[in-house]
Protein backbone atom coordinates (compact mmCIF):
# COMPACT_ATOMS: atom_id res chain seq x y z
CA UNK A 1 0.00 0.00 0.00
CA UNK A 2 1.33 3.40 -0.93
CA UNK A 3 2.02 5.65 2.05
CA UNK A 4 -0.53 8.39 2.65
CA UNK A 5 0.87 11.68 1.34
CA UNK A 6 1.81 14.15 4.05
CA UNK A 7 -0.34 17.25 4.44
CA UNK A 8 1.71 20.11 2.99
CA UNK A 9 2.65 22.88 5.37
CA UNK A 10 0.92 26.16 4.76
CA UNK A 11 2.86 29.32 4.20
CA UNK A 12 1.91 32.79 5.33
CA UNK A 13 1.67 33.93 1.72
CA UNK A 14 -0.84 31.28 0.65
CA UNK A 15 -2.82 31.16 3.90
CA UNK A 16 -6.52 31.75 3.38
CA UNK A 17 -9.08 31.97 6.22
CA UNK A 18 -10.75 28.62 5.51
CA UNK A 19 -7.49 26.69 5.41
CA UNK A 20 -6.24 28.54 8.48
CA UNK A 21 -9.31 27.47 10.45
CA UNK A 22 -8.65 23.86 9.47
CA UNK A 23 -4.97 24.19 10.37
CA UNK A 24 -5.76 25.67 13.80
CA UNK A 25 -8.09 22.74 14.52
CA UNK A 26 -5.41 20.28 13.42
CA UNK A 27 -2.48 21.90 15.25
CA UNK A 28 -4.15 23.31 18.37
CA UNK A 29 -7.37 21.32 18.73
CA UNK A 30 -9.31 24.60 18.79
CA UNK A 31 -12.40 25.10 16.64
CA UNK A 32 -12.70 28.63 15.28
CA UNK A 33 -15.39 30.26 13.17
CA UNK A 34 -15.64 33.47 11.12
CA UNK A 35 -11.90 33.53 10.44
CA UNK A 36 -10.85 36.67 8.57
CA UNK A 37 -7.58 38.41 7.84
CA UNK A 38 -7.27 41.79 9.55
CA UNK A 39 -3.70 42.99 9.10
CA UNK A 40 -0.38 42.32 7.49
CA UNK A 41 2.19 43.63 9.93
CA UNK A 42 5.91 44.13 9.71
CA UNK A 43 6.72 40.80 11.34
CA UNK A 44 3.45 38.91 11.48
CA UNK A 45 0.09 38.51 9.84
CA UNK A 46 -3.04 38.81 11.93
CA UNK A 47 -6.40 37.06 11.65
CA UNK A 48 -9.57 37.51 13.69
CA UNK A 49 -11.95 34.69 14.60
CA UNK A 50 -14.47 33.47 17.16
CA UNK A 51 -14.31 30.45 19.40
CA UNK A 52 -17.27 28.11 19.78
CA UNK A 53 -18.03 29.96 23.04
CA UNK A 54 -18.31 33.22 21.12
CA UNK A 55 -15.05 34.77 22.35
CA UNK A 56 -13.24 37.00 19.88
CA UNK A 57 -9.62 35.97 19.36
CA UNK A 58 -6.69 37.00 17.20
CA UNK A 59 -4.33 34.60 15.47
CA UNK A 60 -0.84 35.95 14.83
CA UNK A 61 1.51 34.10 12.51
CA UNK A 62 5.11 35.21 12.43
CA UNK A 63 6.65 35.60 9.00
CA UNK A 64 10.30 35.57 10.02
CA UNK A 65 10.38 32.68 12.44
CA UNK A 66 10.87 34.90 15.49
CA UNK A 67 9.60 33.06 18.55
CA UNK A 68 6.50 34.17 20.45
CA UNK A 69 7.94 32.59 23.60
CA UNK A 70 9.05 35.90 25.13
CA UNK A 71 5.80 37.68 24.30
CA UNK A 72 3.67 34.85 25.66
CA UNK A 73 5.58 34.80 28.94
CA UNK A 74 5.35 38.60 29.08
CA UNK A 75 1.55 38.45 28.93
CA UNK A 76 1.57 35.82 31.68
CA UNK A 77 3.81 37.94 33.92
CA UNK A 78 1.69 41.05 33.51
CA UNK A 79 -1.54 39.16 34.22
CA UNK A 80 0.04 37.88 37.43
CA UNK A 81 0.67 41.52 38.39
CA UNK A 82 -3.02 42.33 37.68
CA UNK A 83 -2.05 44.52 34.73
CA UNK A 84 -4.88 44.46 32.15
CA UNK A 85 -3.61 42.40 29.23
CA UNK A 86 -5.40 39.81 27.07
CA UNK A 87 -4.96 36.13 27.82
CA UNK A 88 -2.83 34.01 25.53
CA UNK A 89 -4.95 30.97 24.72
CA UNK A 90 -2.16 29.01 23.08
CA UNK A 91 1.01 29.32 21.05
CA UNK A 92 3.38 26.97 19.30
CA UNK A 93 6.82 27.64 17.90
CA UNK A 94 6.43 25.19 15.03
CA UNK A 95 2.87 23.94 14.58
CA UNK A 96 3.07 21.02 12.12
CA UNK A 97 0.44 22.18 9.63
CA UNK A 98 0.96 25.93 9.72
CA UNK A 99 4.73 25.65 9.87
CA UNK A 100 5.33 29.09 11.42
CA UNK A 101 5.29 30.37 15.02
CA UNK A 102 1.63 30.96 15.85
CA UNK A 103 -0.09 32.62 18.80
CA UNK A 104 -3.81 32.63 19.60
CA UNK A 105 -4.77 35.43 21.97
CA UNK A 106 -8.04 36.85 23.29
CA UNK A 107 -9.15 40.18 21.88
CA UNK A 108 -8.78 43.14 24.22
CA UNK A 109 -12.08 44.45 25.54
CA UNK A 110 -13.29 47.79 24.18
CA UNK A 111 -11.67 50.03 21.56
CA UNK A 112 -8.20 51.48 21.22
CA UNK A 113 -7.46 54.88 22.71
CA UNK A 114 -6.56 56.01 19.19
CA UNK A 115 -10.19 55.47 18.11
CA UNK A 116 -11.84 57.38 20.94
CA UNK A 117 -12.82 61.01 21.39
CA UNK A 118 -12.49 61.69 25.11
CA UNK A 119 -13.65 64.67 27.10
CA UNK A 120 -10.99 66.47 29.14
CA UNK A 121 -12.25 64.80 32.32
CA UNK A 122 -12.14 61.34 30.70
CA UNK A 123 -8.74 62.07 29.18
CA UNK A 124 -7.27 63.03 32.55
CA UNK A 125 -8.44 59.75 34.08
CA UNK A 126 -7.27 57.57 31.19
CA UNK A 127 -3.87 59.21 30.71
CA UNK A 128 -3.18 59.14 34.43
CA UNK A 129 -4.06 55.46 34.44
CA UNK A 130 -1.73 54.97 31.44
CA UNK A 131 1.11 56.41 33.50
CA UNK A 132 0.25 54.24 36.50
CA UNK A 133 0.16 51.07 34.39
CA UNK A 134 3.48 51.80 32.70
CA UNK A 135 5.07 52.43 36.10
CA UNK A 136 3.81 49.06 37.31
CA UNK A 137 5.24 47.36 34.22
CA UNK A 138 8.58 49.09 34.80
CA UNK A 139 8.60 48.04 38.46
CA UNK A 140 9.15 44.45 37.29
CA UNK A 141 12.91 43.92 37.55
CA UNK A 142 14.90 41.61 35.30
CA UNK A 143 18.41 40.25 35.00
CA UNK A 144 20.45 41.39 32.01
CA UNK A 145 19.76 44.11 29.45
CA UNK A 146 18.36 44.48 25.95
CA UNK A 147 16.53 41.87 23.89
CA UNK A 148 14.79 39.31 26.08
CA UNK A 149 15.25 35.56 26.15
CA UNK A 150 13.49 32.88 28.15
CA UNK A 151 15.95 31.13 30.45
CA UNK A 152 14.70 28.51 32.92
CA UNK A 153 11.16 29.80 32.49
CA UNK A 154 12.09 33.44 33.23
CA UNK A 155 12.66 36.51 31.08
CA UNK A 156 16.26 37.69 30.98
CA UNK A 157 18.11 40.30 28.94
CA UNK A 158 20.52 39.03 26.31
CA UNK A 159 23.39 41.25 27.50
CA UNK A 160 24.98 40.89 30.92
CA UNK A 161 25.67 44.60 31.42
CA UNK A 162 24.19 47.91 30.32
CA UNK A 163 27.56 48.85 28.84
CA UNK A 164 27.58 45.71 26.69
CA UNK A 165 24.05 46.42 25.49
CA UNK A 166 24.87 50.03 24.58
CA UNK A 167 27.95 48.92 22.67
CA UNK A 168 25.76 46.57 20.61
CA UNK A 169 23.57 49.51 19.57
CA UNK A 170 26.30 52.00 18.60
CA UNK A 171 26.42 51.16 14.89
CA UNK A 172 22.63 51.30 14.61
CA UNK A 173 22.42 54.77 16.14
CA UNK A 174 25.32 56.07 14.07
CA UNK A 175 23.66 54.79 10.90
CA UNK A 176 20.33 56.41 11.80
CA UNK A 177 21.91 59.79 12.56
CA UNK A 178 24.00 59.67 9.39
CA UNK A 179 20.90 58.85 7.34
CA UNK A 180 19.09 61.89 8.73
CA UNK A 181 22.05 64.11 7.83
CA UNK A 182 22.39 62.56 4.38
CA UNK A 183 18.72 63.30 3.67
CA UNK A 184 19.10 66.89 4.91
CA UNK A 185 16.62 66.28 7.71
CA UNK A 186 19.03 67.44 10.40
CA UNK A 187 22.18 69.54 10.21
CA UNK A 188 25.69 68.31 11.09
CA UNK A 189 25.49 70.53 14.18
CA UNK A 190 22.26 68.84 15.26
CA UNK A 191 23.85 65.46 14.59
CA UNK A 192 26.71 66.37 16.91
CA UNK A 193 24.22 67.23 19.65
CA UNK A 194 22.54 63.87 19.12
CA UNK A 195 25.84 62.03 19.41
CA UNK A 196 26.51 63.81 22.72
CA UNK A 197 23.06 62.86 24.02
CA UNK A 198 23.54 59.22 23.03
CA UNK A 199 26.98 59.20 24.67
CA UNK A 200 25.48 60.55 27.90
CA UNK A 201 22.71 57.94 27.88
CA UNK A 202 25.25 55.18 27.26
CA UNK A 203 27.25 56.27 30.31
CA UNK A 204 24.29 55.98 32.71
CA UNK A 205 24.45 53.74 35.75
CA UNK A 206 20.96 53.01 37.04
CA UNK A 207 21.24 49.56 38.60
CA UNK A 208 19.04 46.58 37.75
CA UNK A 209 17.05 46.66 34.52
CA UNK A 210 13.29 47.12 34.35
CA UNK A 211 10.83 45.37 32.08
CA UNK A 212 10.13 47.75 29.18
CA UNK A 213 7.08 47.61 26.91
CA UNK A 214 8.89 49.85 24.37
CA UNK A 215 5.81 50.63 22.28
CA UNK A 216 3.05 51.71 24.65
CA UNK A 217 1.10 54.20 22.56
CA UNK A 218 -2.57 54.98 21.90
CA UNK A 219 -3.03 52.16 19.38
CA UNK A 220 -1.91 49.62 21.97
CA UNK A 221 -4.18 50.77 24.82
CA UNK A 222 -7.81 49.62 24.90
CA UNK A 223 -10.51 51.28 26.96
CA UNK A 224 -14.08 50.39 27.87
CA UNK A 225 -16.56 52.21 30.10
CA UNK A 226 -14.03 54.87 31.01
CA UNK A 227 -11.13 52.66 32.07
CA UNK A 228 -8.16 50.89 30.51
CA UNK A 229 -9.10 47.28 29.83
CA UNK A 230 -6.22 46.06 27.70
CA UNK A 231 -2.53 46.64 26.99
CA UNK A 232 -1.46 44.85 23.82
CA UNK A 233 1.52 44.23 21.53
CA UNK A 234 4.28 42.92 23.78
CA UNK A 235 6.43 41.97 20.81
CA UNK A 236 9.14 44.53 21.63
CA UNK A 237 9.70 43.80 25.31
CA UNK A 238 13.19 44.53 26.57
CA UNK A 239 15.16 44.91 29.79
CA UNK A 240 16.46 48.42 30.33
CA UNK A 241 16.03 51.93 31.70
CA UNK A 242 12.39 52.81 32.54
CA UNK A 243 13.03 56.41 31.45
CA UNK A 244 13.37 55.08 27.91
CA UNK A 245 9.87 53.59 28.16
CA UNK A 246 8.47 56.84 29.55
CA UNK A 247 9.92 58.71 26.58
CA UNK A 248 8.20 56.42 24.09
CA UNK A 249 4.81 57.02 25.68
CA UNK A 250 5.37 60.78 25.74
CA UNK A 251 6.42 60.92 22.09
CA UNK A 252 2.96 61.56 20.62
CA UNK A 253 1.21 63.17 23.57
CA UNK A 254 0.28 66.84 23.69
CA UNK A 255 1.20 68.98 26.70
CA UNK A 256 -2.01 68.31 28.65
CA UNK A 257 -1.82 64.59 28.00
CA UNK A 258 1.81 64.59 29.17
CA UNK A 259 0.83 66.29 32.42
CA UNK A 260 -1.89 63.70 33.10
CA UNK A 261 0.45 60.83 32.20
CA UNK A 262 3.28 62.14 34.40
CA UNK A 263 0.90 62.55 37.32
CA UNK A 264 0.05 58.87 37.04
CA UNK A 265 3.60 57.65 36.53
CA UNK A 266 5.20 59.69 39.28
CA UNK A 267 8.46 61.54 39.92
CA UNK A 268 10.65 59.59 37.49
CA UNK A 269 8.65 60.91 34.52
CA UNK A 270 10.12 64.38 35.20
CA UNK A 271 13.72 63.17 35.25
CA UNK A 272 15.84 65.29 32.82
CA UNK A 273 17.14 62.12 31.17
CA UNK A 274 13.63 61.40 29.86
CA UNK A 275 13.89 64.33 27.42
CA UNK A 276 17.19 62.97 26.13
CA UNK A 277 15.66 59.55 25.62
CA UNK A 278 12.80 61.32 23.85
CA UNK A 279 15.30 62.79 21.39
CA UNK A 280 16.74 59.34 20.70
CA UNK A 281 13.30 57.76 20.25
CA UNK A 282 12.26 60.58 17.91
CA UNK A 283 15.46 60.05 15.92
CA UNK A 284 14.59 56.46 15.02
CA UNK A 285 11.00 57.35 14.13
CA UNK A 286 12.04 60.35 12.01
CA UNK A 287 13.75 58.25 9.34
CA UNK A 288 12.38 58.88 5.83
CA UNK A 289 9.15 56.95 5.22
CA UNK A 290 7.25 56.40 2.00
CA UNK A 291 4.02 54.75 3.15
CA UNK A 292 1.01 56.99 3.71
CA UNK A 293 0.52 57.57 7.43
CA UNK A 294 4.07 56.53 8.24
CA UNK A 295 5.30 59.68 6.52
CA UNK A 296 3.16 61.87 8.78
CA UNK A 297 4.47 60.07 11.86
CA UNK A 298 8.06 60.58 10.71
CA UNK A 299 7.48 64.28 10.07
CA UNK A 300 5.97 64.74 13.54
CA UNK A 301 8.89 62.91 15.15
CA UNK A 302 11.35 65.11 13.24
CA UNK A 303 9.55 68.21 14.49
CA UNK A 304 9.84 66.94 18.08
CA UNK A 305 13.51 66.06 17.59
CA UNK A 306 14.43 69.48 16.23
CA UNK A 307 12.61 71.24 19.06
CA UNK A 308 14.50 69.21 21.67
CA UNK A 309 17.86 69.77 19.97
CA UNK A 310 17.21 73.51 19.75
CA UNK A 311 17.06 73.61 23.55
CA UNK A 312 20.45 71.93 24.05
PyMOL commands that set and color helices and strands:
alter all, ss='L'
color gray80, all
select helices_A, chain A and resi 17-28+69-80+113-115+120-138+162-182+188-202+218-220+242-250+255-265+267-270+272-285+294-310
alter helices_A, ss='H'
color red, helices_A
select strands_A, chain A and resi 32-40+44-51+56-62+88-92+102-106+111-112+141-142+145-151+154-159+209-212+221-224+227-231+238-240
alter strands_A, ss='S'
color yellow, strands_A
deselect
rebuild
show_as cartoon
